Amino acid sequence: MESSRFADQFSPPQSPPIPIDWAVVESWLGLRLPTDYKAIASAYGPLDIGEYIWLHVPCVQADRFDYGIWLRENHRWARISSRMVPPHEPPAFHPAVGGLLAWGETRRSDLLFWDTAASDNPDEWPVVIFHSDAVHAGVNPWRGFGMSLLDTLTAVVHTGLDLPGGGSLGPLPAAARRTAFLPDAHAWAPPAPKPRLVPEQVQREALTAGSGLDTLRRLVPPPEVPCLGDGRWADLFAELGTPLPAEYVALMDLYGAGIWSNWLTFPAPLRSGTTLTAYARERLGWYRDLRDEFPEYHPLPIWPEPGGFLPFADSIDGDSLGWLTDGEPNRWPLIVQPRHHDQGQPLTGTLTDLLLSWLRGRPTAREFPHLDPLDDPLEFADFQPWTNAPYS
């Protein structure tokens, strides 16, 4: 048995196994998986091999690992990274027919795959590595080892295997133990279909045509109850000493506070004690400190200075989105105060169309995340609303 061959080289299982319904897993993947992998995974669960390779199995642990998410995110990361170096054309990845399918990773962020195009028999799938250091060196990061999973692990322990761009994977200690960051991993189940509040066809039409709030709400349905806070717009305007652009007010009245596509956060503008005024003053205090020390990189005037920058949203990367408060509020231009770029020029267009262009995969602001050409924009177009519950 394959798990016995593995135990002969490493050690018998020391942790309770994690139940894996292989019929369900393989049905979800649309593929049969190699016998050696299923035997090892069933007997051992997720493994740390040689204190360097993590062998991942269908399991889940809250806030740490989900097999399906891990596959999707790492396939995408390897695809995008492959475009950075020759030949600049990534291989196919599962779920594409014959695509590479990940099973493990290393402590240096290398990824280990099977080449499912090599054979109709999964036991003949050879292992392929994506070597992340090769990307940094500007060379092709892919290398096939021409061996099955178990034979690859055997070679890694005894002789090591050459890596693209130089270096070696192994030799490693013949040690295998439960992955330390997954002590409470349990059985994994495929994700339930994402509920749709509008038909997919309507969303796809909004990806290609239309503008304004009506199109945005067809692409990304707003929450039933937007979270704005317990205050009033009139009180906020009095606190700021100015009205705000009507388009921003309309957007917030429809969607409220929350995070767009897991990147851009709009705080609740009317929440007592933490209104938009307090939010802006805090972020501008940080900006003022930077401007005092590095004025050449932080040239914006600061609200309430004439034409000053007034932020209303921020990204997980530390960027701020706001207005230059010059003239009548409905004519204030948008601008991004970047965290990792030099200061750019004011943006053209409206706030709603800025969001639409980004969600469609064609961001007009360089700081906004770009999609890979093979990404489906609908997979990333999302809004997660805040609620008042944590603050009550």
N, C-alpha and C positions, 0 to 999 in steps of 0.2 A: 504494500500500500504506500502511496506517495507520502503520507504524513509520517510513516515509519522511516522512510528514507531520509526525510527531513530531520526527524528526531535523532537518527543515528549520527548526523553531522553536528547537530546543535544540542538540544536537550529535550526531554519530554515536556509536554505542556505543564506549566506551573500555575496557571490561572483558569478559572472555570470558563468553558467555551461560551460563545455568544450564539444563540439560535439564529440560523440563517435559512430562510425558505428559498432554496435555490431556484425552484420552479418560478416563484414570483419575481426574483431578481432577474433571471434570464428572460422571462417574458417581458419585463419592463425594458431591458436592454435590447431585446430582439436578437440575442446571440446566446449560444451555449458558451460556457466558460471552460478554461482548461481544467483537467482533472486534478493536476497537482495543486493548483491554486485553491480549488474548492476543498480538497482534503486538508491542506494546511490551515485555511481560514476556518473550517469547521472545527478543527481540533484545538487551534491556538487563539483565534480571534485576531485583533490587530496586533502587529508585532514590530518591535524594534530589533533589527538584525545587525549584529556587529557594532552596536552603538552608533550606527550611521545611516542605515536604510530603514525607512518605515514602510512596511507592507500593509496597505489599507484593505479593509474588507467591508462588506455591506453592514454597516452599523451606524449608530447615531449616539451622540452625547450632547446635550443641550449646550449651546453657545460655544462648542468646541469643534464638532465634526458632524457632518452629514454626508453620507456616501454620494448621494445624487448631486448635491451642491458642489462637493469636492471635484467630482468628475467634470461638471459643466465649467466651473471656474478655472480649473487647471488646463483643460483642453483649450479654452479661450486664451488663457495667458500664454501658452506655448505657441498658439497660432499667431498671436500678435507679435510676440518676441521674435518669431522666425522671420518676420518681414524686415527686421532691422539689419540682417546680415545676408550675404550671398547664400543661396541663390535668390533670396528675397521672395520666395514663393513657398508658403507653408504646405506641409503634407495635409492630407485629409484626416479629419478626426471623427470618431464616433459622435453622433449617430449616422454620419455619412457611410454609405456602403463601403466596406473595406477600410474604414478609417482606423487610426490608431486609438487604442483604448488604454487608459492609464490604470496602473495597479499599485504604484508606489512612488516614493520620493526620497531624497536624501537630505541630510542636514545642510547641504549647500544649495538647496533649492533645485537640484536636478530632478527631472521627472522620468519615470520608468513606465514604458508602454508595451503592449503587445501589438504586433503588426497583423491585424485581422485579415488583411488582403492576401497573406501568404498562403493560406490553405483554408479549405472548408472544414478541416478538422482542427478544432481549437487546441488540441494537444500538440499540434505542429506550429503554433504561432510562435515566431521568434521574438525575443525581447529587443526593444529599441530604447536608447537613452536620449534625452534632451539635456545637454550639458550647459547650464546657465553661464558658467564662466567663459565658454566659447563665444557666447553672444557679446560679452564685454570685450573679448579679444578680437571681435570682428570676423570670426570664422564660422563655417557651417556647424551648428550645434548638434547635429543629428548623427548617430552611429548605431547600426544594427549589430547585435552580437551573434545572431544566427543560432541561438540556443533557446530552449524552453526556460520557463521561470526557474524550475528547480536546478537545472543545469547551470543557469546563470548565477544563481546564489552559490552553488558549489564552487564555480570558478572564482567568484568574488572573494570567497573565504580562502581558497588555496593559492591562487596565483595572481588574482587581480585582473582587471580588464582595462585595456587602453581607452582613454577618453578622447573625443574630438578636440583638437587644439592642444593636446598634450596632457600629461598627468595620467593617473590611474584610479579606477574604482576598486579599492582594495589593494593588497589583501586585508581582510577584516578579521577580527576575532570570531571564532565559531560560537557565538552567543546569541540567544534569542529570548526576549522577554516581552511581556505585555507592554504596549506603548504607554509610557508614563503619563502622557496628558489625556489618556482615555481610560482612566480606572473604572469609570461607571458606564462605559459604553453598553448599549443594549440593542435589541433587534431593530433593524431598519425596515421601513416600508416605503414603497414608492410614493412620491408626493401626489396628493389629490389634485385633480384638475382645478386650475385657478378659476374662481367664479367670475363671470363676466356680467357687468351691469349694463353693457350695451353690446350688440352683436359685433363679432370680430370684423365683419365686412364694413360696418360703419366706422370702426376704428381705423381700418386700413385705408378707407377713403380719406379720412382726416390726415393720414400720413402724407398724402400727396397733393391735396387741394384744400383751399379755404384759408381763412385768417380770422383773427379775433377770438373773443371768448366762446362764441358758439362752436367754433371748430375745436378749440382746446378742450371744451367739456365733452365733445364727442370722442376725442382721442383719449382723454384721461377723465373719467367721470368724477365729479366732485363728491365730497362726503355729504351724508344726509344733514349733519349738523356741523357747520364749520366752527372751529375754535378761534375766537377773536379775543376773548377776555370778557370781563364784566363791566368795562367802561363804554364810553360813547365817542364816536368820531369827533363830535363838536368839542368835547373836553380835550381830546388829544390835540386838535388843531390849536386850541387856546394855549395848551401847554407848550407846543412847539413855536407858537407865534406865527403860524402859516398853515393854510390848507395843504393837503397833499394831492398829487395827481389823481384825477378821477379814475383813471384806469387801474391804478394800484388799489384804490378803495374797492372798486368793483371786483377785482380779482380776489381780494381778501374776503369780501362779503360772500363770495361763491365757494372758495376753497378753505379759507382760514389758515391757521398756522400748520406747519408740517414740513416734510422734506420731500423734494422732488428728485426722483430717480436716485435715491440714496446719496445725493451729493449736495443739493442746494436747499438750505433751511430758511424758511420764513418764520420768524418768531411771532407770537401773538401780540398785535400792536396795542390792544386795549386792556391788557391784563394789569390789574392794580399793582402798583409797586414795581412792575417790570414792563412798563409801556415801551412803545417804540422810542420815546424820548430817552429813557434810561438805557435801552439797548444801544442807541446811537452814541450816547455820551461815553459809554464804556468802551466801545470799539474805537471811537475817535480819540479817547485818552491814550490808547495803545499807539494809534497812528501818530499822535502828536509827539510822543516820546521818540518814535522812529524818525520823524521829520526833523526833530531837534538834533538828532545825532547824525542822520544821513540825509540831509535835505536834497541832495542830487537824485536820490532814488525815491523820494516821497514828496513830490512837488505839489500835491493837491492842496488848495485852500480847504480849511476845515469849517464846517457849519458850526456856528452861525456867521462866520466871516462871509463877506459878499461872494456869491457864487460858490460857496463852500460845499464840500462833499458831505452828503447825508446818507449813511448806509441804512438799508432795510432788510438785507438778507446776507447770508454767509455760507461758504462752502466747507466741506469737511477738510479741504486742503488749506484753509485759512484765508481764502479770498473773501473780499466783501463786494457786494453789489449795491449800488446806490445811485443817487442823483447828484448832479451839479446844480445847486439851487440858484440858478441865474434866470431872473425874469418870472413870468407867470408859471405857476406850478405845472399846468398841463403841458408846458413846453420844456420842462426840465429835461436835459439829456441824461440818459443812463450812462454809467461808467463802472468798470470793474477796477477795484483797487486790488492788485494781484499780490499773492504771497510769494510766488516763485518766478515772476517775470518782471521786466522793467515796466514802468507805468505806460499804459497805452492811451489811445485817444478816446474821447467819448464815442458811444455807440450810436448808430442810426437805427431808427425803427422804434416800435413800441415794446413795452414789457411783455405783453402777451405774445407778440410775434417773435421776440427773443426766445421765450420758452418754447414756442412751436418749432422754430428752426433747430433748436438743440434737440428736442425730443424726436424730431424727424431724422436726426443723424447728420445735420448740416449746421453746426453751431456757428453763429456769426461772431462770437467772442472767442478768442484763442484760448482763454483760460478754461472754458467749459470743456468737459471730457468729450473726446471724439470716439465714435464707434468704429470698429473694424469693418472693412467692406463686406465681410460675410456675416456680420451681426444682423439680427432682425430687430429693427428699432422698436417694434411693438413689445418685445421682451423687456426692454429697458424703460419704456415710457410708463412712469408710475408716480403716484403721489400717496404718501403715508401721512394721514392727518394726525395732528395732536388732539388731545382731549383735555378737558379741565380736571379730569379725575385725579391725576397725581398732585394737583395743587389745591384741592379742596380741603 
